[in-house]
Amino acid sequence: MKKIRDADYADLWASYATSKDPEVKARLTEAYFPLVRYIAERIAALHVLPEDAFAALTTANAEHLFGMPPLED
C-alpha cells in the first residue's frame, strides 16, 4: 500500500473545505480509497463478513472519512 502523507493533499483539503467542489471531493476519495480499503480489510480479517458486508463497511468508512451523508437505498 502506498503511504499517504496528508501534506501531499493539503491544497486539495483546503480547496474542498472552502468550495465543497465535487471534483475535488472525487480526487480526495481516489487518493484515500486505498487507505480506506486497507482499514476495511483489516477489520474484516477480525470478523467473518460476507462480501456485501465488506462493501458496506468500505462505504461506511469512506462516508466517515469524508463526512459524506450515508448513501440511500
C-alpha positions, -999 to +999 in steps of 0.1 A: +000+000+000+013+034-009+019+056+021-004+086+022+010+119+035-017+144+044+008+172+035+007+159-001-030+167-002-031+199+019-041+220-011-069+196-020-082+196+016-081+234+018-099+237-016-126+212-006-131+228+028-139+261+012-157+251-020-171+216-014-164+211-051-175+175-063-144+172-085-121+180-055-140+155-034-136+129-061-098+134-062-096+131-024-118+100-025-095+085-051-064+094-031-076+080+002-095+049-011-065+026-008-062+035+029-100+031+035-099-003+018-068-014+038-086-004+071-118-022+060-097-053+051-080-053+085-114-050+102-129-077+080-100-100+089-110-098+125-145-109+117-161-133+091-180-110+068-199-118+036-187-098+006-217-074+007-209-066+043-173-058+034-186-034+007-209-018+032-181-014+057-158+001+030-186+026+020-192+035+057-155+042+062-154+064+032-185+083+044-170+088+078-136+099+064-151+125+041-181+135+062-204+124+035-241+116+042-249+079+040-260+065+007-297+059+004-311+026-009 
